[in-house]
Amino acid sequence: MKRSLHKHTKNVTVVIDVSFTEEIEIIKEYIINEQCPVIYSLNDDGIIRFEWYLNEADNTATLIERFENSDVWEELGNKVLGSPINIKFRELFKVESLTVLGDINDSFKEKLQAMSPIIKTYVGGIN
């Protein structure tokens, strides 16, 4: 893969840090057998990355999502918000922080305001 310098790809990366009080096996079961299969079944090529990382010692986790652009992320959000998989997510996890890396439109920013997102726009780098 050829590297580029300062090529703005329009990708959006979302980092969601959560905590939980439920047993770790219940958390793993939800991630592996419920949430990820639902997202995978959407068969959306615009979803580049959807990966969970757990710290079992302190009952925290990080979900990293990467999308081709803001529209793909917003479409996914519209599909899952209020769905059973999203309701269960909110029952199992407390969102500690939501960081959005990339450009998103103003209407989507408004939808996210309840989660107090940290939004950072692209400046430059190697990609």
N, C-alpha and C positions, 0 to 999 in steps of 0.2 A: 504494500500500500504506500502510495506516495504521500509524503508529508507536505503540508503547506504552512506558510507563515502568515498569520493574521487573516485567515480566510473565515469570514463569518458564515457559519453553516446554517444558522437559524434554529439549530437544535436547542431544545429546552431540557434541562436536567432538574429533577426535583429530588430533594433530600428531605425525608421525613424521619425525624427522630422521635421515638415513642418509648413509653414505659408501660409495664404491665404487672398485674398482680396474680394472674391466673397461672396454673401449673405449666411448666415449660413444655410438657408433652401436648397439652391442649393448644398452646401457641404454635408449635411445630405442625401439628395436625391441620390447623386452620391454614397456615401458610402453604404447606406442601399439597394438601388434598382438597382444599376449598378455593382460597383466593387465587393462587397462581394458575390453576386449571381454568378458572373462569376468565381471567385476563388472557390466557393463551388461546382459549376457544374463540375469542373475538377475531382471531386471525387477521390482525391489523399489522401490516408491514411497517407502519409508522411508529410502532412501539419498538424502540431499539433495545431497551434494557428495562428489566423489572426484577430487581434482586433484593433479597432480604439478608441482613447480617444481624446475628444475635449475640448478646453478651449475657450468658446465663448467670454469671456471678452477681450482676446487679439488676437483672430483669429489665434490660433495655434492649432496644433494637433499632436498626436503621433500614429504611426502605429507600432504595435508589431507583428512580425511574428516569428514563431518557427517551425523548420523543423527537421525531424529525423536525417538528415545529410546534408552535403554540396551538395551532388548530387541531392537531392530532391529540394533544393533551386535553384540550377543552372537549373534544368529541368523546374521549374516554370518560372524562369526568361526568358528562351528561348521561352517558350510558350506565354508569355505576352509582352515581349519587342517589341515595334513597333506595337502592336495590338491597336485597337480603344480604349480599356479600359485604356491602358497605356498612349496613346496620350492624352486622356482627363485628366488623373491624372496629367500629366506634365503641362497642361493648367490651372488646378485649383490650383495647389500647387507649392510652392517653397520649395525645400528640403534644410533645414537649416543644418541638420547633418544626417549622416548615420553611425550607429555603428553596427558592426558585432561581435557577441560574439561566438567564436568557430573556429574550423579549417576549412579553405576553400582552395581549390587547387589554384596553381599559375595562371593557365589560367583564372579562374574566378576572381581572384584578379585583373588581367589586365583589364578585361571587366568593372570592377567597378571603376577603377582609375579616370574616368571623374567625379565621384560623390565624390571624396576625402574621401573615407571611413576611419573610425577609426576601426581597426581590432584588437581584443583582443582574445588571445587563452586561453583555459581552463587550470587552475592550480589545483583547488581542491575545495571541499565543500561538502555539504550534499544534496543528491538528492534521 
